[in-house]
Amino acid sequence: MPRATNAPASRARRKKFIQRASGFRGSRHRLLKTARQSVEHADRYAYRDRKVRKRDFRKLWIARINAATRSCGVSYSRFIRGLKLANINVNRKMLAEIAATDETRFNQLVDLVKARLEATV
């Protein structure tokens, strides 16, 4: 009786790694073992960097908001505290967008925050 190799499934499994490594250089896109190692390594980087991208964008938004609020005479931390006290629920991404594109509307927000901060002190 001939030996059963499960060839179609094995070939498909190997082909998946080779296809995922299609843009890699040298033997990394040709040889199964190096292709598998390269793809797994790339997956680890991709997983890690999806988290890093979130951190980086949050840092960028905070820097933009801080620059805009300081030009209006308020620090970033006091601005965020004033937003919370005034029950204004706008996330940092939108605040940074408003600060960059619509200066008058951002100044209105800062004025609201200043008024709320003065009312609590």
Short mmCIF file of the C-alpha atoms (twelve columns), coordinates in Angstrom:
data_MODEL
# 
_entry.id   MODEL 
# 
loop_
_atom_site.group_PDB 
_atom_site.id 
_atom_site.type_symbol 
_atom_site.label_atom_id 
_atom_site.label_alt_id 
_atom_site.label_comp_id 
_atom_site.label_asym_id 
_atom_site.label_seq_id 
_atom_site.Cartn_x 
_atom_site.Cartn_y 
_atom_site.Cartn_z 
_atom_site.pdbx_PDB_model_num 
ATOM 1   C CA . MET A 1   0.000   0.000  0.000  1 
ATOM 2   C CA . PRO A 2   1.455   3.428  -0.936 1 
ATOM 3   C CA . ARG A 3   2.340   5.943  1.718  1 
ATOM 4   C CA . ALA A 4   -0.215  8.738  2.256  1 
ATOM 5   C CA . THR A 5   1.499   12.130 2.272  1 
ATOM 6   C CA . ASN A 6   -1.431  14.545 2.540  1 
ATOM 7   C CA . ALA A 7   0.276   16.375 -0.330 1 
ATOM 8   C CA . PRO A 8   -2.433  18.903 -1.272 1 
ATOM 9   C CA . ALA A 9   -2.763  20.233 2.283  1 
ATOM 10  C CA . SER A 10  1.006   20.270 2.865  1 
ATOM 11  C CA . ARG A 11  1.616   22.095 -0.409 1 
ATOM 12  C CA . ALA A 12  -1.096  24.650 0.397  1 
ATOM 13  C CA . ARG A 13  0.372   25.224 3.861  1 
ATOM 14  C CA . ARG A 14  3.849   25.791 2.435  1 
ATOM 15  C CA . LYS A 15  2.549   27.926 -0.404 1 
ATOM 16  C CA . LYS A 16  0.866   30.285 2.074  1 
ATOM 17  C CA . PHE A 17  4.208   31.149 3.669  1 
ATOM 18  C CA . ILE A 18  5.944   31.543 0.307  1 
ATOM 19  C CA . GLN A 19  3.179   33.867 -0.925 1 
ATOM 20  C CA . ARG A 20  3.276   35.961 2.251  1 
ATOM 21  C CA . ALA A 21  7.036   36.350 1.766  1 
ATOM 22  C CA . SER A 22  6.669   37.359 -1.879 1 
ATOM 23  C CA . GLY A 23  8.172   40.837 -1.468 1 
ATOM 24  C CA . PHE A 24  11.178  39.705 0.560  1 
ATOM 25  C CA . ARG A 25  14.733  39.669 -0.842 1 
ATOM 26  C CA . GLY A 26  17.013  36.754 -1.589 1 
ATOM 27  C CA . SER A 27  16.247  33.320 -0.226 1 
ATOM 28  C CA . ARG A 28  13.658  34.786 2.126  1 
ATOM 29  C CA . HIS A 29  11.022  34.579 -0.604 1 
ATOM 30  C CA . ARG A 30  12.194  31.294 -2.119 1 
ATOM 31  C CA . LEU A 31  13.125  28.816 0.596  1 
ATOM 32  C CA . LEU A 32  10.439  27.544 2.906  1 
ATOM 33  C CA . LYS A 33  12.371  27.629 6.183  1 
ATOM 34  C CA . THR A 34  13.754  31.151 5.777  1 
ATOM 35  C CA . ALA A 35  10.434  32.381 4.368  1 
ATOM 36  C CA . ARG A 36  8.602   31.014 7.406  1 
ATOM 37  C CA . GLN A 37  11.104  32.602 9.805  1 
ATOM 38  C CA . SER A 38  10.906  35.921 7.978  1 
ATOM 39  C CA . VAL A 39  7.114   35.972 7.908  1 
ATOM 40  C CA . GLU A 40  6.870   35.088 11.609 1 
ATOM 41  C CA . HIS A 41  9.401   37.810 12.435 1 
ATOM 42  C CA . ALA A 42  7.474   40.314 10.313 1 
ATOM 43  C CA . ASP A 43  4.274   39.335 12.106 1 
ATOM 44  C CA . ARG A 44  5.878   40.036 15.475 1 
ATOM 45  C CA . TYR A 45  6.984   43.471 14.271 1 
ATOM 46  C CA . ALA A 46  3.534   44.196 12.837 1 
ATOM 47  C CA . TYR A 47  1.801   43.223 16.093 1 
ATOM 48  C CA . ARG A 48  4.158   45.363 18.170 1 
ATOM 49  C CA . ASP A 49  4.028   48.341 15.840 1 
ATOM 50  C CA . ARG A 50  0.244   48.437 15.716 1 
ATOM 51  C CA . LYS A 51  0.440   49.296 19.407 1 
ATOM 52  C CA . VAL A 52  3.365   51.711 18.912 1 
ATOM 53  C CA . ARG A 53  1.444   53.588 16.200 1 
ATOM 54  C CA . LYS A 54  -1.364  54.296 18.659 1 
ATOM 55  C CA . ARG A 55  1.154   55.684 21.172 1 
ATOM 56  C CA . ASP A 56  2.901   57.801 18.541 1 
ATOM 57  C CA . PHE A 57  -0.301  59.364 17.268 1 
ATOM 58  C CA . ARG A 58  -1.469  60.166 20.790 1 
ATOM 59  C CA . LYS A 59  1.896   61.888 21.445 1 
ATOM 60  C CA . LEU A 60  1.519   63.881 18.233 1 
ATOM 61  C CA . TRP A 61  -2.027  64.983 19.075 1 
ATOM 62  C CA . ILE A 62  -0.984  66.049 22.579 1 
ATOM 63  C CA . ALA A 63  1.941   68.061 21.178 1 
ATOM 64  C CA . ARG A 64  -0.356  69.850 18.725 1 
ATOM 65  C CA . ILE A 65  -2.973  70.616 21.358 1 
ATOM 66  C CA . ASN A 66  -0.272  71.824 23.756 1 
ATOM 67  C CA . ALA A 67  1.166   74.196 21.147 1 
ATOM 68  C CA . ALA A 68  -2.281  75.621 20.370 1 
ATOM 69  C CA . THR A 69  -3.312  76.042 24.003 1 
ATOM 70  C CA . ARG A 70  -0.041  77.697 25.012 1 
ATOM 71  C CA . SER A 71  -0.542  80.292 22.279 1 
ATOM 72  C CA . CYS A 72  -3.863  81.073 24.000 1 
ATOM 73  C CA . GLY A 73  -2.243  81.315 27.434 1 
ATOM 74  C CA . VAL A 74  -3.298  77.970 28.946 1 
ATOM 75  C CA . SER A 75  -1.190  74.881 29.593 1 
ATOM 76  C CA . TYR A 76  -2.214  71.523 28.160 1 
ATOM 77  C CA . SER A 77  -2.985  69.951 31.526 1 
ATOM 78  C CA . ARG A 78  -5.183  72.848 32.645 1 
ATOM 79  C CA . PHE A 79  -6.950  72.787 29.267 1 
ATOM 80  C CA . ILE A 80  -7.779  69.072 29.591 1 
ATOM 81  C CA . ARG A 81  -8.936  69.584 33.199 1 
ATOM 82  C CA . GLY A 82  -11.145 72.454 32.091 1 
ATOM 83  C CA . LEU A 83  -12.677 70.328 29.335 1 
ATOM 84  C CA . LYS A 84  -13.561 67.660 31.885 1 
ATOM 85  C CA . LEU A 85  -15.051 70.226 34.269 1 
ATOM 86  C CA . ALA A 86  -17.107 71.765 31.453 1 
ATOM 87  C CA . ASN A 87  -18.329 68.287 30.364 1 
ATOM 88  C CA . ILE A 88  -16.942 68.749 26.859 1 
ATOM 89  C CA . ASN A 89  -16.272 65.260 25.525 1 
ATOM 90  C CA . VAL A 90  -13.978 65.673 22.527 1 
ATOM 91  C CA . ASN A 91  -11.132 63.229 22.008 1 
ATOM 92  C CA . ARG A 92  -7.553  64.320 21.467 1 
ATOM 93  C CA . LYS A 93  -7.561  63.411 17.795 1 
ATOM 94  C CA . MET A 94  -10.444 65.794 17.095 1 
ATOM 95  C CA . LEU A 95  -9.000  68.493 19.344 1 
ATOM 96  C CA . ALA A 96  -5.720  68.354 17.412 1 
ATOM 97  C CA . GLU A 97  -7.605  68.517 14.113 1 
ATOM 98  C CA . ILE A 98  -9.617  71.536 15.262 1 
ATOM 99  C CA . ALA A 99  -6.456  73.227 16.551 1 
ATOM 100 C CA . ALA A 100 -4.692  72.711 13.221 1 
ATOM 101 C CA . THR A 101 -7.525  73.644 10.853 1 
ATOM 102 C CA . ASP A 102 -10.015 75.933 12.634 1 
ATOM 103 C CA . GLU A 103 -8.281  78.389 14.941 1 
ATOM 104 C CA . THR A 104 -11.380 80.448 15.794 1 
ATOM 105 C CA . ARG A 105 -13.371 77.432 16.940 1 
ATOM 106 C CA . PHE A 106 -10.419 76.215 19.010 1 
ATOM 107 C CA . ASN A 107 -10.135 79.663 20.610 1 
ATOM 108 C CA . GLN A 108 -13.832 79.439 21.519 1 
ATOM 109 C CA . LEU A 109 -13.136 76.112 23.244 1 
ATOM 110 C CA . VAL A 110 -10.213 77.651 25.124 1 
ATOM 111 C CA . ASP A 111 -12.425 80.559 26.229 1 
ATOM 112 C CA . LEU A 112 -15.051 78.130 27.534 1 
ATOM 113 C CA . VAL A 113 -12.364 76.225 29.401 1 
ATOM 114 C CA . LYS A 114 -10.892 79.417 30.895 1 
ATOM 115 C CA . ALA A 115 -14.317 80.510 32.106 1 
ATOM 116 C CA . ARG A 116 -14.959 77.101 33.678 1 
ATOM 117 C CA . LEU A 117 -11.541 77.038 35.376 1 
ATOM 118 C CA . GLU A 118 -12.074 80.527 36.828 1 
ATOM 119 C CA . ALA A 119 -15.509 79.518 38.104 1 
ATOM 120 C CA . THR A 120 -14.081 76.587 40.084 1 
ATOM 121 C CA . VAL A 121 -11.229 78.562 41.672 1 
# 
